[in-house]
Amino acid sequence: MWPGAKDLLENNPHVNRVFQKNFLKIGRFETLKFLWSLRRERYQLSVNTHPQSRIHYRIAAFLVGAPVRISHEYDGFNWLDRRLVTGTLPQDYARHSIENNFDVLPLIGAQKKITAHEMEIFLTADEEEFAEEFLAKNKLSGKKILGVHVGSGGTKNLPLKRWPLKNYAGLVRKLNKERPDIRVLLFGGPEEAKDHEVVLAQSDRGLTLEAKTKNLRETAALMKHCSAFLSVDTALMHIAAAVKISNQIVIEAPTLNATNLPFGNKFTLVKNPVVGGRNLDFYRYDGGDIKGTREELLACMASVKIEDVFAIVTELI
């Protein structure tokens, strides 16, 4: 759906081509036309990677027409889901999605070729140079940098898993005052622009700035230079893990569970007292929303205190 997903796969030597369409924007007719056009590619195998819990993913795979179509079975899987695919396997909430996806291999007569796996982003020399120039231009070279992502997914009710914007602003003010040796760099796309304005308006502009990037690849290149990175479980959390940011900090949201932790990167969890280990009671891969009313979920995320996050950030950098 998102252009950022295409960004992450481009320049990957293991990928031949990437197709990207936002079906929510182009409408049903154009969606069907696009999916039907892929039948000409004569794909032999289609895999709905974990976690793609909504039936729409299996409908798309069916329309593309590969004779072998693999999917995990999700909570709420029904008879139609099973008719749309030719092979299924159970999901395991105790293991990371990456490991769940490796479980597909025996179904297609394959096996792991190496014992240890890591996430990879293949950045270009120009993207690496962009990051160096950004740091130099903004006098960040050699400085302690805390990367911050204030956003989260925008579909369903996923914005409700965000740490309150006033808390991010309060944290940045406290860091500016008590740890002026730390520069705060705000990461995100156009959807976070207004939130960034709010935080910047309340902060020391000499110590806090916005990461101006044109795509997710430049974002990844710049994130590599952060001394620490703070977020809830978002796409940028996974990019932080992929580029091996040291001192990764994750604020626990109701959607966080063993399947979507930062993979292959050490991180520090800021525990949420309301979640209290009941993550799967709040959110499962059933195609639905986070469980709870708007008021309950907002209170849940507000239960994580600024002082607790500040203590972890300042202890690590």
C-alpha positions in Angstrom: 0.0 0.0 0.0 2.6 2.5 1.1 5.3 4.0 -1.2 7.7 3.6 1.8 7.5 -0.2 1.4 8.6 0.1 -2.2 11.5 2.3 -1.1 12.8 -0.3 1.3 12.8 -3.0 -1.4 14.5 -1.0 -4.1 18.2 -1.6 -4.8 17.9 -5.0 -3.2 19.9 -7.5 -5.2 17.5 -10.3 -4.3 14.4 -8.6 -5.7 13.7 -8.4 -9.4 10.7 -6.0 -9.5 8.5 -4.2 -7.1 4.8 -3.3 -7.8 3.2 -0.7 -5.5 -0.3 0.6 -5.5 -2.4 2.3 -2.8 -5.7 0.5 -3.3 -7.5 2.8 -0.9 -6.7 5.7 -3.2 -7.2 4.3 -6.7 -10.7 2.8 -6.1 -12.1 -0.7 -6.7 -12.2 -0.6 -10.5 -8.6 0.5 -10.9 -7.6 -2.0 -8.2 -9.2 -4.9 -10.0 -7.7 -3.7 -13.3 -4.2 -3.6 -11.8 -4.4 -7.0 -10.1 -5.8 -8.6 -13.3 -3.0 -7.2 -15.3 -0.5 -9.1 -13.1 -1.9 -12.3 -14.3 0.2 -11.8 -17.5 3.3 -12.2 -15.3 2.3 -15.9 -14.9 3.5 -16.0 -11.3 3.8 -19.6 -10.0 3.8 -18.8 -6.3 2.2 -16.1 -4.1 2.9 -15.7 -0.4 0.9 -13.5 1.9 3.6 -12.7 4.4 2.8 -12.5 8.2 0.9 -10.6 9.4 -1.6 -9.9 6.7 -4.7 -10.8 8.5 -7.4 -9.2 6.4 -9.1 -11.3 3.7 -8.3 -8.6 1.1 -4.8 -9.8 0.9 -5.9 -13.3 -0.1 -8.4 -11.9 -2.6 -5.6 -10.0 -4.2 -3.4 -13.1 -4.4 -6.3 -15.1 -5.9 -6.9 -12.4 -8.6 -3.2 -12.3 -9.5 -3.7 -16.0 -10.3 -0.6 -17.9 -9.1 -1.5 -21.6 -8.8 0.2 -21.9 -5.4 -1.0 -19.4 -2.8 0.3 -19.6 0.7 -1.0 -17.8 3.8 -1.0 -18.1 7.6 -4.3 -18.8 9.3 -5.3 -15.8 11.4 -7.9 -15.2 14.2 -11.2 -15.0 12.4 -10.0 -17.0 9.3 -13.1 -18.4 7.6 -14.1 -20.7 4.8 -13.7 -18.1 2.1 -10.1 -17.3 3.3 -9.3 -21.0 2.9 -10.9 -21.2 -0.6 -8.8 -18.3 -1.8 -5.4 -20.0 -0.9 -4.0 -23.4 -1.7 -1.9 -23.9 1.5 -2.0 -22.5 5.0 0.1 -22.7 8.1 -0.6 -21.7 11.7 0.7 -18.4 13.1 2.6 -18.3 16.4 2.3 -15.3 18.6 5.3 -16.4 20.6 7.7 -16.0 17.7 8.6 -13.0 15.5 6.8 -12.4 12.2 10.1 -13.0 10.4 10.3 -16.5 11.9 6.6 -17.1 11.1 7.5 -16.2 7.5 10.4 -18.7 7.4 7.8 -21.4 8.3 6.5 -21.1 4.7 9.7 -22.6 3.3 8.8 -26.3 3.8 5.5 -25.8 2.1 7.3 -24.8 -1.1 10.0 -27.4 -0.8 12.7 -25.0 0.4 14.8 -24.6 3.6 16.9 -22.0 5.3 20.3 -21.6 3.7 22.0 -19.8 6.6 21.6 -20.1 10.4 21.3 -16.5 11.3 19.2 -13.8 9.5 19.2 -10.0 9.6 17.0 -7.4 8.1 18.7 -5.5 5.3 18.3 -2.2 3.6 20.6 -1.6 0.6 21.3 2.1 0.6 23.0 3.9 -2.3 26.2 6.0 -2.0 24.0 9.1 -2.8 21.7 8.3 0.1 24.7 7.9 2.5 26.1 11.1 1.2 22.8 12.9 1.8 22.9 11.9 5.5 26.5 13.2 5.9 25.7 16.5 4.3 22.5 16.9 6.4 24.6 16.4 9.6 27.3 18.8 8.5 24.8 21.5 7.4 22.9 21.3 10.7 26.1 21.1 12.8 25.2 17.6 14.1 28.4 15.8 13.1 29.9 14.2 16.2 26.9 15.2 18.4 24.7 13.0 20.5 21.5 12.6 18.5 18.2 11.2 19.8 15.9 10.3 16.9 12.2 10.5 17.7 9.2 9.3 15.8 6.0 10.7 17.2 3.6 8.9 14.8 2.2 5.4 14.2 0.1 3.7 11.6 -2.8 5.6 10.2 -5.2 2.8 9.4 -8.0 1.4 11.6 -7.6 2.9 15.1 -3.8 2.6 15.2 -3.2 6.3 15.8 -4.6 5.6 19.3 -1.4 3.6 20.2 0.7 6.8 20.0 2.3 8.2 23.1 0.5 11.6 23.6 2.0 14.4 21.6 2.1 16.6 24.7 4.3 14.0 26.3 6.8 14.0 23.4 6.8 17.8 23.6 7.3 17.7 27.4 10.2 15.2 27.0 11.9 17.3 24.4 11.6 20.5 26.6 13.1 18.6 29.5 16.0 17.3 27.4 16.7 20.7 26.0 16.8 22.1 29.5 18.6 19.4 31.4 20.7 17.7 28.7 21.6 20.4 26.2 24.4 18.0 24.9 21.7 16.0 23.2 20.3 17.0 19.9 16.7 15.8 19.2 15.9 14.9 15.6 12.3 14.4 14.7 11.6 11.7 12.0 8.4 11.1 10.0 6.6 11.7 6.8 4.1 14.4 5.7 1.5 12.9 8.1 3.7 13.9 11.0 4.4 17.5 9.8 1.8 19.2 12.0 2.8 17.2 15.0 6.4 18.3 14.4 5.4 21.9 14.3 3.8 21.5 17.7 6.9 20.0 19.2 9.3 22.5 17.6 7.2 25.4 18.7 7.7 24.4 22.3 11.4 23.4 22.1 14.8 25.0 21.8 15.3 25.3 18.0 19.0 25.2 18.4 18.8 21.7 20.0 15.7 20.3 18.2 15.1 20.0 14.5 13.1 18.0 11.9 14.7 15.4 9.6 13.9 16.7 6.2 14.0 13.7 3.9 12.3 12.9 0.5 11.8 9.2 1.1 12.2 6.4 3.5 15.6 5.5 2.1 17.0 8.9 3.0 15.3 8.5 6.4 17.1 5.2 7.0 20.5 6.7 5.9 20.1 9.5 8.4 18.8 7.3 11.2 22.0 5.3 11.1 23.8 8.3 12.6 21.5 8.5 15.7 22.9 7.7 19.1 19.5 6.5 20.2 16.0 6.2 18.8 12.6 6.5 20.5 9.2 5.4 19.2 6.3 3.0 19.8 6.1 0.0 17.4 6.1 1.7 14.0 7.7 1.1 10.6 10.5 3.4 11.8 11.0 1.2 14.8 11.8 -1.7 12.4 14.1 0.5 10.3 15.9 1.5 13.4 16.5 -2.2 14.1 17.5 -2.9 10.5 20.2 -0.2 10.5 21.4 -1.3 14.0 20.8 1.8 15.9 22.4 1.4 19.4 20.3 2.4 22.3 16.9 1.8 20.7 14.0 2.6 23.0 10.5 1.4 22.5 7.5 2.7 24.4 5.1 -0.2 25.0 1.8 0.1 23.2 -1.1 -2.4 23.2 -0.1 -3.6 19.7 3.4 -4.7 20.8 4.0 -8.4 21.1 6.6 -11.0 20.3 5.8 -11.0 16.6 6.7 -7.4 16.0 9.6 -6.6 18.4 12.7 -5.0 16.9 14.4 -7.9 15.2 18.1 -8.6 15.7 18.7 -5.4 17.6 19.1 -4.8 21.3 16.4 -2.4 22.7 15.1 -1.0 25.9 11.4 -1.3 26.6 9.5 1.5 28.5 6.8 -0.6 30.1 3.2 0.5 29.9 1.6 -0.2 33.3 -1.9 -0.4 31.8 -0.9 -3.0 29.2 0.7 -5.0 31.9 1.6 -8.0 29.7 -1.9 -8.3 28.3 -0.9 -7.2 24.8 -2.8 -9.9 23.0 -6.0 -9.0 24.9 -5.8 -5.6 23.2 -4.7 -6.6 19.7 -4.6 -9.8 17.7 -4.2 -10.4 14.0 -7.9 -10.7 13.2 -8.2 -7.8 10.8 -9.9 -5.7 13.5 -9.1 -2.6 15.6 -7.2 -2.4 18.9 -9.7 -3.5 21.6 -11.0 -0.7 23.8 -12.7 2.6 23.6 -10.9 5.7 22.4 -10.9 7.0 25.9 -9.4 3.8 27.3 -6.7 3.6 24.7 -5.7 7.3 25.1 -5.5 6.7 28.9 -3.4 3.6 28.3 -0.7 5.4 26.4 -0.9 8.5 28.7 0.0 6.1 31.6 3.6 6.1 30.4 5.2 9.1 32.2 7.6 11.6 30.8 9.9 11.1 33.7 10.2 7.4 33.0 11.2 7.9 29.4 13.5 10.7 30.3 15.3 8.5 32.8 15.9 5.8 30.2 17.1 8.2 27.5 19.5 10.0 29.7 20.9 6.8 31.1 21.7 5.4 27.7 23.2 8.5 26.1 
